Amino acid sequence: MNILKYPDKRLKILAKPIKLINYKIRTLIFKMLNTMYAHNGIGLAATQINKHIRIFVMDISKNSNQPLIIINPKYIYVSTTYKKVKEGCLSIPNYFEYIYRSINIIIKAIDINGNKFIINASGLLSQCIQHEIDHLNGKLLIDNLSNKQKG
Ligand SMILES: [Zn+2]
């Protein structure tokens, strides 16, 4: 699948929640995983493949064999302590930026079978989830300049 690249305006579209996880959505999720792995990415939001629905996939494991599928994520908690981290994005090739991310977050979401779950994340997991939720909200790390000025 083709990944939208900055400054494509479609990357700014706010993604809508998913009401029903049907065959079409499951197929899309598997295509997203394949696309993410093919580009050696650790996360991909539906927004990046021009589907404006609230799904992202991730895999931060060393061997790229622990896919995480997150649908309709919602923040339950966002820490107000930040860490400066270096970040890249498949939609902005060869660009890296230092930005501030909340150290700890808790989100609720549903999985591919529609089951609710909660993730309490810190470190790289927390950073990636924030990056992908930003995509669903039409935000790119290149837009986070005010964030950068915080520290
Ligand atoms: Zn990205």
Backbone and ligand atoms as CSV (ligand in chain L), in Angstrom:
chain,resi,resn,atom,element,x,y,z
A,1,MET,N,N,0.844,-1.190,0.000
A,1,MET,CA,C,0.000,0.000,0.000
A,1,MET,C,C,0.881,1.241,0.000
A,2,ASN,N,N,0.369,2.281,-0.626
A,2,ASN,CA,C,1.086,3.528,-0.746
A,2,ASN,C,C,0.976,4.350,0.549
A,3,ILE,N,N,2.094,4.855,1.029
A,3,ILE,CA,C,2.074,5.680,2.245
A,3,ILE,C,C,2.071,7.159,1.858
A,4,LEU,N,N,1.114,7.903,2.386
A,4,LEU,CA,C,1.057,9.342,2.120
A,4,LEU,C,C,2.297,10.012,2.710
A,5,LYS,N,N,2.832,10.960,1.961
A,5,LYS,CA,C,4.041,11.651,2.412
A,5,LYS,C,C,3.750,13.124,2.684
A,6,TYR,N,N,4.393,13.649,3.723
A,6,TYR,CA,C,4.347,15.071,4.027
A,6,TYR,C,C,4.819,15.850,2.816
A,7,PRO,N,N,4.192,16.964,2.413
A,7,PRO,CA,C,3.102,17.702,3.065
A,7,PRO,C,C,1.703,17.388,2.516
A,8,ASP,N,N,1.423,16.154,2.197
A,8,ASP,CA,C,0.092,15.792,1.696
A,8,ASP,C,C,-0.970,16.213,2.715
A,9,LYS,N,N,-1.944,16.982,2.259
A,9,LYS,CA,C,-2.972,17.529,3.159
A,9,LYS,C,C,-3.861,16.445,3.770
A,10,ARG,N,N,-3.933,15.287,3.110
A,10,ARG,CA,C,-4.776,14.207,3.639
A,10,ARG,C,C,-4.248,13.677,4.972
A,11,LEU,N,N,-2.977,13.958,5.270
A,11,LEU,CA,C,-2.414,13.564,6.577
A,11,LEU,C,C,-3.001,14.392,7.716
A,12,LYS,N,N,-3.734,15.448,7.372
A,12,LYS,CA,C,-4.308,16.329,8.406
A,12,LYS,C,C,-5.765,16.001,8.708
A,13,ILE,N,N,-6.310,15.002,8.034
A,13,ILE,CA,C,-7.729,14.660,8.238
A,13,ILE,C,C,-7.906,13.938,9.577
A,14,LEU,N,N,-8.932,14.344,10.325
A,14,LEU,CA,C,-9.250,13.702,11.597
A,14,LEU,C,C,-9.937,12.356,11.324
A,15,ALA,N,N,-9.366,11.279,11.858
A,15,ALA,CA,C,-9.923,9.938,11.615
A,15,ALA,C,C,-11.157,9.685,12.487
A,16,LYS,N,N,-12.093,8.920,11.942
A,16,LYS,CA,C,-13.348,8.631,12.651
A,16,LYS,C,C,-13.293,7.269,13.349
A,17,PRO,N,N,-14.002,7.141,14.484
A,17,PRO,CA,C,-14.041,5.844,15.181
A,17,PRO,C,C,-14.689,4.767,14.305
A,18,ILE,N,N,-14.310,3.539,14.557
A,18,ILE,CA,C,-14.856,2.404,13.818
A,18,ILE,C,C,-16.040,1.840,14.576
A,19,LYS,N,N,-17.128,1.595,13.856
A,19,LYS,CA,C,-18.333,1.070,14.511
A,19,LYS,C,C,-18.375,-0.438,14.458
A,20,LEU,N,N,-17.905,-0.998,13.361
A,20,LEU,CA,C,-18.010,-2.443,13.178
A,20,LEU,C,C,-16.718,-2.980,12.565
A,21,ILE,N,N,-16.162,-4.011,13.202
A,21,ILE,CA,C,-14.941,-4.613,12.663
A,21,ILE,C,C,-15.354,-5.776,11.760
A,22,ASN,N,N,-15.454,-5.488,10.489
A,22,ASN,CA,C,-15.901,-6.522,9.546
A,22,ASN,C,C,-14.704,-7.065,8.746
A,23,TYR,N,N,-15.024,-7.879,7.766
A,23,TYR,CA,C,-13.990,-8.503,6.938
A,23,TYR,C,C,-13.116,-7.445,6.258
A,24,LYS,N,N,-13.760,-6.378,5.786
A,24,LYS,CA,C,-13.041,-5.308,5.095
A,24,LYS,C,C,-11.989,-4.660,6.013
A,25,ILE,N,N,-12.404,-4.435,7.248
A,25,ILE,CA,C,-11.493,-3.805,8.230
A,25,ILE,C,C,-10.337,-4.766,8.564
A,26,ARG,N,N,-10.669,-6.046,8.757
A,26,ARG,CA,C,-9.614,-7.026,9.079
A,26,ARG,C,C,-8.599,-7.113,7.939
A,27,THR,N,N,-9.092,-7.125,6.712
A,27,THR,CA,C,-8.205,-7.176,5.544
A,27,THR,C,C,-7.306,-5.942,5.516
A,28,LEU,N,N,-7.908,-4.805,5.802
A,28,LEU,CA,C,-7.145,-3.557,5.825
A,28,LEU,C,C,-6.029,-3.631,6.877
A,29,ILE,N,N,-6.359,-4.168,8.046
A,29,ILE,CA,C,-5.372,-4.277,9.129
A,29,ILE,C,C,-4.185,-5.149,8.695
A,30,PHE,N,N,-4.468,-6.280,8.042
A,30,PHE,CA,C,-3.365,-7.137,7.602
A,30,PHE,C,C,-2.518,-6.447,6.538
A,31,LYS,N,N,-3.159,-5.675,5.672
A,31,LYS,CA,C,-2.405,-4.914,4.667
A,31,LYS,C,C,-1.548,-3.850,5.336
A,32,MET,N,N,-2.093,-3.240,6.395
A,32,MET,CA,C,-1.319,-2.222,7.123
A,32,MET,C,C,-0.084,-2.837,7.780
A,33,LEU,N,N,-0.266,-4.014,8.382
A,33,LEU,CA,C,0.887,-4.691,8.998
A,33,LEU,C,C,1.945,-5.004,7.947
A,34,ASN,N,N,1.514,-5.544,6.809
A,34,ASN,CA,C,2.469,-5.874,5.742
A,34,ASN,C,C,3.200,-4.628,5.264
A,35,THR,N,N,2.477,-3.538,5.123
A,35,THR,CA,C,3.075,-2.287,4.658
A,35,THR,C,C,4.089,-1.771,5.673
A,36,MET,N,N,3.710,-1.831,6.959
A,36,MET,CA,C,4.622,-1.366,8.017
A,36,MET,C,C,5.919,-2.185,8.005
A,37,TYR,N,N,5.772,-3.521,7.964
A,37,TYR,CA,C,6.976,-4.379,7.966
A,37,TYR,C,C,7.808,-4.161,6.700
A,38,ALA,N,N,7.143,-3.987,5.565
A,38,ALA,CA,C,7.861,-3.801,4.300
A,38,ALA,C,C,8.725,-2.541,4.321
A,39,HIS,N,N,8.306,-1.547,5.126
A,39,HIS,CA,C,9.067,-0.295,5.196
A,39,HIS,C,C,9.929,-0.213,6.449
A,40,ASN,N,N,10.069,-1.348,7.141
A,40,ASN,CA,C,10.847,-1.390,8.388
A,40,ASN,C,C,10.374,-0.359,9.415
A,41,GLY,N,N,9.065,-0.135,9.417
A,41,GLY,CA,C,8.508,0.804,10.390
A,41,GLY,C,C,8.142,0.082,11.672
A,42,ILE,N,N,7.935,0.858,12.751
A,42,ILE,CA,C,7.471,0.250,13.998
A,42,ILE,C,C,6.038,0.669,14.313
A,43,GLY,N,N,5.463,1.479,13.423
A,43,GLY,CA,C,4.071,1.869,13.616
A,43,GLY,C,C,3.501,2.434,12.334
A,44,LEU,N,N,2.209,2.217,12.126
A,44,LEU,CA,C,1.549,2.782,10.941
A,44,LEU,C,C,0.083,3.050,11.291
A,45,ALA,N,N,-0.336,4.271,11.030
A,45,ALA,CA,C,-1.731,4.642,11.287
A,45,ALA,C,C,-2.512,4.599,9.976
A,46,ALA,N,N,-3.800,4.286,10.071
A,46,ALA,CA,C,-4.644,4.192,8.875
A,46,ALA,C,C,-4.597,5.489,8.066
A,47,THR,N,N,-4.512,6.612,8.759
A,47,THR,CA,C,-4.400,7.924,8.101
A,47,THR,C,C,-3.288,7.921,7.045
A,48,GLN,N,N,-2.190,7.250,7.353
A,48,GLN,CA,C,-1.030,7.272,6.464
A,48,GLN,C,C,-1.251,6.525,5.159
A,49,ILE,N,N,-2.280,5.666,5.131
A,49,ILE,CA,C,-2.598,4.990,3.868
A,49,ILE,C,C,-3.941,5.509,3.342
A,50,ASN,N,N,-4.248,6.736,3.760
A,50,ASN,CA,C,-5.428,7.448,3.271
A,50,ASN,C,C,-6.749,6.775,3.645
A,51,LYS,N,N,-6.777,6.114,4.813
A,51,LYS,CA,C,-8.033,5.581,5.364
A,51,LYS,C,C,-8.254,6.324,6.670
A,52,HIS,N,N,-9.315,7.098,6.738
A,52,HIS,CA,C,-9.455,8.016,7.869
A,52,HIS,C,C,-10.353,7.452,8.964
A,53,ILE,N,N,-9.880,6.337,9.485
A,53,ILE,CA,C,-10.555,5.624,10.564
A,53,ILE,C,C,-9.529,5.339,11.665
A,54,ARG,N,N,-10.048,5.176,12.908
A,54,ARG,CA,C,-9.128,5.157,14.062
A,54,ARG,C,C,-8.549,3.761,14.317
A,55,ILE,N,N,-7.544,3.439,13.507
A,55,ILE,CA,C,-6.799,2.194,13.669
A,55,ILE,C,C,-5.326,2.501,13.506
A,56,PHE,N,N,-4.495,1.863,14.335
A,56,PHE,CA,C,-3.079,1.831,13.992
A,56,PHE,C,C,-2.492,0.483,14.366
A,57,VAL,N,N,-1.380,0.174,13.714
A,57,VAL,CA,C,-0.657,-1.063,14.018
A,57,VAL,C,C,0.750,-0.675,14.459
A,58,MET,N,N,1.334,-1.532,15.274
A,58,MET,CA,C,2.663,-1.256,15.812
A,58,MET,C,C,3.397,-2.563,15.989
A,59,ASP,N,N,4.717,-2.478,16.015
A,59,ASP,CA,C,5.510,-3.616,16.463
A,59,ASP,C,C,6.863,-3.072,16.887
A,60,ILE,N,N,7.103,-3.043,18.188
A,60,ILE,CA,C,8.379,-2.492,18.666
A,60,ILE,C,C,9.316,-3.607,19.129
A,61,SER,N,N,8.949,-4.868,18.831
A,61,SER,CA,C,9.802,-5.985,19.258
A,61,SER,C,C,11.057,-6.051,18.387
A,62,LYS,N,N,12.120,-6.618,18.954
A,62,LYS,CA,C,13.400,-6.713,18.239
A,62,LYS,C,C,13.278,-7.497,16.946
A,63,ASN,N,N,12.509,-8.585,16.986
A,63,ASN,CA,C,12.416,-9.461,15.823
A,63,ASN,C,C,11.192,-9.181,14.948
A,64,SER,N,N,10.519,-8.088,15.208
A,64,SER,CA,C,9.329,-7.714,14.434
A,64,SER,C,C,8.332,-8.868,14.343
A,65,ASN,N,N,8.065,-9.474,15.481
A,65,ASN,CA,C,7.119,-10.597,15.479
A,65,ASN,C,C,6.052,-10.459,16.566
A,66,GLN,N,N,5.871,-9.231,17.051
A,66,GLN,CA,C,4.834,-9.010,18.066
A,66,GLN,C,C,3.918,-7.859,17.659
A,67,PRO,N,N,3.102,-8.099,16.626
A,67,PRO,CA,C,2.229,-7.024,16.145
A,67,PRO,C,C,1.185,-6.630,17.187
A,68,LEU,N,N,0.911,-5.358,17.221
A,68,LEU,CA,C,-0.089,-4.822,18.121
A,68,LEU,C,C,-1.089,-4.064,17.250
A,69,ILE,N,N,-2.369,-4.414,17.400
A,69,ILE,CA,C,-3.422,-3.782,16.598
A,69,ILE,C,C,-4.311,-2.982,17.538
A,70,ILE,N,N,-4.428,-1.705,17.282
A,70,ILE,CA,C,-5.157,-0.839,18.199
A,70,ILE,C,C,-6.256,-0.089,17.447
A,71,ILE,N,N,-7.477,-0.288,17.928
A,71,ILE,CA,C,-8.654,0.306,17.279
A,71,ILE,C,C,-9.365,1.223,18.280
A,72,ASN,N,N,-9.771,2.375,17.800
A,72,ASN,CA,C,-10.484,3.378,18.626
A,72,ASN,C,C,-9.776,3.680,19.954
A,73,PRO,N,N,-8.505,4.032,19.914
A,73,PRO,CA,C,-7.789,4.318,21.168
A,73,PRO,C,C,-8.301,5.587,21.837
A,74,LYS,N,N,-8.306,5.560,23.156
A,74,LYS,CA,C,-8.666,6.761,23.935
A,74,LYS,C,C,-7.720,6.874,25.120
A,75,TYR,N,N,-7.215,8.082,25.342
A,75,TYR,CA,C,-6.363,8.291,26.510
A,75,TYR,C,C,-7.190,8.232,27.789
A,76,ILE,N,N,-6.679,7.502,28.765
A,76,ILE,CA,C,-7.261,7.498,30.104
A,76,ILE,C,C,-6.375,8.353,31.009
A,77,TYR,N,N,-5.088,8.312,30.746
A,77,TYR,CA,C,-4.121,9.052,31.551
A,77,TYR,C,C,-2.938,9.449,30.670
A,78,VAL,N,N,-2.485,10.677,30.850
A,78,VAL,CA,C,-1.291,11.168,30.152
A,78,VAL,C,C,-0.422,11.877,31.185
A,79,SER,N,N,0.771,11.390,31.407
A,79,SER,CA,C,1.620,11.993,32.436
A,79,SER,C,C,2.074,13.378,32.000
A,80,THR,N,N,2.300,14.235,32.974
A,80,THR,CA,C,2.754,15.581,32.655
A,80,THR,C,C,4.267,15.702,32.844
A,81,THR,N,N,4.917,14.551,32.947
A,81,THR,CA,C,6.374,14.571,32.901
A,81,THR,C,C,6.778,14.088,31.510
A,82,TYR,N,N,7.745,14.764,30.932
A,82,TYR,CA,C,8.103,14.526,29.539
A,82,TYR,C,C,9.532,14.032,29.405
A,83,LYS,N,N,9.748,13.376,28.272
A,83,LYS,CA,C,11.088,12.946,27.949
A,83,LYS,C,C,11.395,13.417,26.532
A,84,LYS,N,N,12.620,13.882,26.329
A,84,LYS,CA,C,13.037,14.297,24.996
A,84,LYS,C,C,13.425,13.049,24.217
A,85,VAL,N,N,12.797,12.833,23.073
A,85,VAL,CA,C,13.073,11.625,22.302
A,85,VAL,C,C,13.284,11.991,20.834
A,86,LYS,N,N,14.051,11.161,20.163
A,86,LYS,CA,C,14.281,11.351,18.730
A,86,LYS,C,C,13.235,10.520,17.984
A,87,GLU,N,N,12.596,11.134,17.024
A,87,GLU,CA,C,11.515,10.429,16.349
A,87,GLU,C,C,11.579,10.581,14.843
A,88,GLY,N,N,11.168,9.516,14.164
A,88,GLY,CA,C,11.032,9.552,12.714
A,88,GLY,C,C,9.618,9.136,12.344
A,89,CYS,N,N,9.312,9.179,11.035
A,89,CYS,CA,C,7.952,8.864,10.587
A,89,CYS,C,C,8.003,8.384,9.140
A,90,LEU,N,N,7.260,7.320,8.827
A,90,LEU,CA,C,7.251,6.798,7.456
A,90,LEU,C,C,6.687,7.818,6.464
A,91,SER,N,N,5.924,8.780,6.958
A,91,SER,CA,C,5.358,9.804,6.075
A,91,SER,C,C,6.312,10.982,5.847
A,92,ILE,N,N,7.427,10.992,6.583
A,92,ILE,CA,C,8.433,12.054,6.403
A,92,ILE,C,C,9.796,11.369,6.274
A,93,PRO,N,N,10.073,10.762,5.111
A,93,PRO,CA,C,11.288,9.952,4.965
A,93,PRO,C,C,12.561,10.745,5.267
A,94,ASN,N,N,13.484,10.083,5.912
A,94,ASN,CA,C,14.814,10.645,6.200
A,94,ASN,C,C,14.776,11.917,7.042
A,95,TYR,N,N,13.755,12.051,7.848
A,95,TYR,CA,C,13.660,13.216,8.721
A,95,TYR,C,C,13.542,12.723,10.161
A,96,PHE,N,N,14.346,13.311,11.046
A,96,PHE,CA,C,14.257,12.956,12.463
A,96,PHE,C,C,14.205,14.231,13.277
A,97,GLU,N,N,13.415,14.173,14.323
A,97,GLU,CA,C,13.207,15.378,15.131
A,97,GLU,C,C,13.228,14.993,16.600
A,98,TYR,N,N,13.822,15.865,17.408
A,98,TYR,CA,C,13.748,15.663,18.860
A,98,TYR,C,C,12.490,16.341,19.368
A,99,ILE,N,N,11.644,15.588,20.023
A,99,ILE,CA,C,10.440,16.194,20.579
A,99,ILE,C,C,10.205,15.655,21.988
A,100,TYR,N,N,9.277,16.293,22.682
A,100,TYR,CA,C,8.956,15.869,24.044
A,100,TYR,C,C,7.704,15.011,24.028
A,101,ARG,N,N,7.791,13.859,24.651
A,101,ARG,CA,C,6.640,12.961,24.782
A,101,ARG,C,C,6.387,12.690,26.256
A,102,SER,N,N,5.122,12.497,26.601
A,102,SER,CA,C,4.779,12.111,27.967
A,102,SER,C,C,5.426,10.768,28.272
A,103,ILE,N,N,5.994,10.657,29.466
A,103,ILE,CA,C,6.715,9.436,29.810
A,103,ILE,C,C,5.761,8.251,29.935
A,104,ASN,N,N,4.622,8.483,30.569
A,104,ASN,CA,C,3.693,7.377,30.831
A,104,ASN,C,C,2.287,7.748,30.346
A,105,ILE,N,N,1.634,6.794,29.685
A,105,ILE,CA,C,0.235,7.000,29.281
A,105,ILE,C,C,-0.547,5.719,29.546
A,106,ILE,N,N,-1.839,5.871,29.702
A,106,ILE,CA,C,-2.721,4.706,29.741
A,106,ILE,C,C,-3.804,4.954,28.692
A,107,ILE,N,N,-4.023,3.965,27.836
A,107,ILE,CA,C,-5.103,4.097,26.850
A,107,ILE,C,C,-6.049,2.913,26.959
A,108,LYS,N,N,-7.285,3.142,26.523
A,108,LYS,CA,C,-8.181,2.019,26.312
A,108,LYS,C,C,-8.447,1.930,24.817
A,109,ALA,N,N,-8.706,0.722,24.339
A,109,ALA,CA,C,-8.908,0.517,22.908
A,109,ALA,C,C,-9.655,-0.806,22.728
A,110,ILE,N,N,-9.908,-1.167,21.469
A,110,ILE,CA,C,-10.444,-2.503,21.205
A,110,ILE,C,C,-9.514,-3.233,20.244
A,111,ASP,N,N,-9.536,-4.545,20.346
A,111,ASP,CA,C,-8.674,-5.345,19.476
A,111,ASP,C,C,-9.439,-5.773,18.220
A,112,ILE,N,N,-8.795,-6.588,17.404
A,112,ILE,CA,C,-9.368,-6.968,16.109
A,112,ILE,C,C,-10.658,-7.796,16.266
A,113,ASN,N,N,-10.849,-8.377,17.456
A,113,ASN,CA,C,-12.088,-9.130,17.714
A,113,ASN,C,C,-13.152,-8.297,18.422
A,114,GLY,N,N,-12.839,-7.031,18.610
A,114,GLY,CA,C,-13.808,-6.143,19.255
A,114,GLY,C,C,-13.756,-6.177,20.772
A,115,ASN,N,N,-12.743,-6.844,21.329
A,115,ASN,CA,C,-12.610,-6.911,22.788
A,115,ASN,C,C,-11.876,-5.685,23.322
A,116,LYS,N,N,-12.405,-5.155,24.433
A,116,LYS,CA,C,-11.778,-3.985,25.049
A,116,LYS,C,C,-10.506,-4.379,25.763
A,117,PHE,N,N,-9.519,-3.507,25.744
A,117,PHE,CA,C,-8.325,-3.736,26.546
A,117,PHE,C,C,-7.700,-2.401,26.928
A,118,ILE,N,N,-6.791,-2.473,27.886
A,118,ILE,CA,C,-6.123,-1.282,28.409
A,118,ILE,C,C,-4.620,-1.496,28.287
A,119,ILE,N,N,-3.906,-0.465,27.884
A,119,ILE,CA,C,-2.441,-0.545,27.859
A,119,ILE,C,C,-1.884,0.552,28.756
A,120,ASN,N,N,-1.030,0.152,29.670
A,120,ASN,CA,C,-0.291,1.090,30.507
A,120,ASN,C,C,1.120,1.119,29.927
A,121,ALA,N,N,1.456,2.211,29.256
A,121,ALA,CA,C,2.695,2.234,28.478
A,121,ALA,C,C,3.685,3.261,28.987
A,122,SER,N,N,4.962,2.865,28.921
A,122,SER,CA,C,6.037,3.824,29.168
A,122,SER,C,C,7.121,3.549,28.128
A,123,GLY,N,N,8.151,4.363,28.125
A,123,GLY,CA,C,9.259,4.145,27.197
A,123,GLY,C,C,8.844,4.231,25.737
A,124,LEU,N,N,9.460,3.399,24.916
A,124,LEU,CA,C,9.217,3.425,23.469
A,124,LEU,C,C,7.749,3.143,23.127
A,125,LEU,N,N,7.135,2.241,23.892
A,125,LEU,CA,C,5.722,1.907,23.641
A,125,LEU,C,C,4.853,3.156,23.800
A,126,SER,N,N,5.089,3.897,24.867
A,126,SER,CA,C,4.336,5.123,25.126
A,126,SER,C,C,4.569,6.144,24.009
A,127,GLN,N,N,5.821,6.289,23.628
A,127,GLN,CA,C,6.191,7.240,22.572
A,127,GLN,C,C,5.482,6.905,21.254
A,128,CYS,N,N,5.527,5.628,20.880
A,128,CYS,CA,C,4.923,5.191,19.618
A,128,CYS,C,C,3.414,5.381,19.617
A,129,ILE,N,N,2.785,5.021,20.717
A,129,ILE,CA,C,1.327,5.165,20.783
A,129,ILE,C,C,0.944,6.634,20.612
A,130,GLN,N,N,1.687,7.524,21.284
A,130,GLN,CA,C,1.393,8.957,21.146
A,130,GLN,C,C,1.593,9.416,19.706
A,131,HIS,N,N,2.633,8.919,19.070
A,131,HIS,CA,C,2.913,9.269,17.667
A,131,HIS,C,C,1.752,8.835,16.762
A,132,GLU,N,N,1.269,7.602,16.977
A,132,GLU,CA,C,0.203,7.073,16.108
A,132,GLU,C,C,-1.140,7.740,16.381
A,133,ILE,N,N,-1.441,8.021,17.653
A,133,ILE,CA,C,-2.698,8.726,17.953
A,133,ILE,C,C,-2.655,10.135,17.352
A,134,ASP,N,N,-1.481,10.761,17.366
A,134,ASP,CA,C,-1.326,12.061,16.703
A,134,ASP,C,C,-1.722,11.945,15.224
A,135,HIS,N,N,-1.278,10.871,14.557
A,135,HIS,CA,C,-1.653,10.680,13.143
A,135,HIS,C,C,-3.167,10.649,12.991
A,136,LEU,N,N,-3.843,9.894,13.869
A,136,LEU,CA,C,-5.299,9.780,13.758
A,136,LEU,C,C,-5.977,11.133,13.979
A,137,ASN,N,N,-5.280,12.008,14.704
A,137,ASN,CA,C,-5.807,13.354,14.939
A,137,ASN,C,C,-5.288,14.360,13.917
A,138,GLY,N,N,-4.636,13.856,12.879
A,138,GLY,CA,C,-4.161,14.724,11.800
A,138,GLY,C,C,-2.902,15.508,12.134
A,139,LYS,N,N,-2.157,15.009,13.131
A,139,LYS,CA,C,-0.941,15.720,13.561
A,139,LYS,C,C,0.314,14.942,13.215
A,140,LEU,N,N,1.326,15.660,12.748
A,140,LEU,CA,C,2.608,15.035,12.446
A,140,LEU,C,C,3.665,15.556,13.399
A,141,LEU,N,N,4.723,14.792,13.549
A,141,LEU,CA,C,5.758,15.218,14.494
A,141,LEU,C,C,6.395,16.532,14.080
A,142,ILE,N,N,6.300,16.847,12.800
A,142,ILE,CA,C,6.835,18.099,12.271
A,142,ILE,C,C,5.983,19.293,12.732
A,143,ASP,N,N,4.739,18.987,13.171
A,143,ASP,CA,C,3.832,20.036,13.667
A,143,ASP,C,C,4.029,20.321,15.144
A,144,ASN,N,N,4.862,19.521,15.787
A,144,ASN,CA,C,4.974,19.576,17.257
A,144,ASN,C,C,5.953,20.623,17.753
A,145,LEU,N,N,6.119,21.703,17.012
A,145,LEU,CA,C,7.154,22.670,17.374
A,145,LEU,C,C,6.893,23.321,18.729
A,146,SER,N,N,5.634,23.588,19.034
A,146,SER,CA,C,5.335,24.208,20.327
A,146,SER,C,C,5.761,23.263,21.453
A,147,ASN,N,N,5.577,21.972,21.193
A,147,ASN,CA,C,5.986,20.921,22.107
A,147,ASN,C,C,7.480,21.005,22.379
A,148,LYS,N,N,8.226,21.239,21.313
A,148,LYS,CA,C,9.681,21.270,21.391
A,148,LYS,C,C,10.134,22.455,22.243
A,149,GLN,N,N,9.376,23.552,22.144
A,149,GLN,CA,C,9.762,24.756,22.877
A,149,GLN,C,C,9.531,24.609,24.381
A,150,LYS,N,N,8.688,23.634,24.731
A,150,LYS,CA,C,8.377,23.403,26.145
A,150,LYS,C,C,9.629,23.169,26.984
A,151,GLY,N,N,10.561,22.442,26.404
A,151,GLY,CA,C,11.722,22.091,27.209
A,151,GLY,C,C,12.934,22.906,26.807
L,1,ZN,ZN,ZN,4.345,8.631,11.651
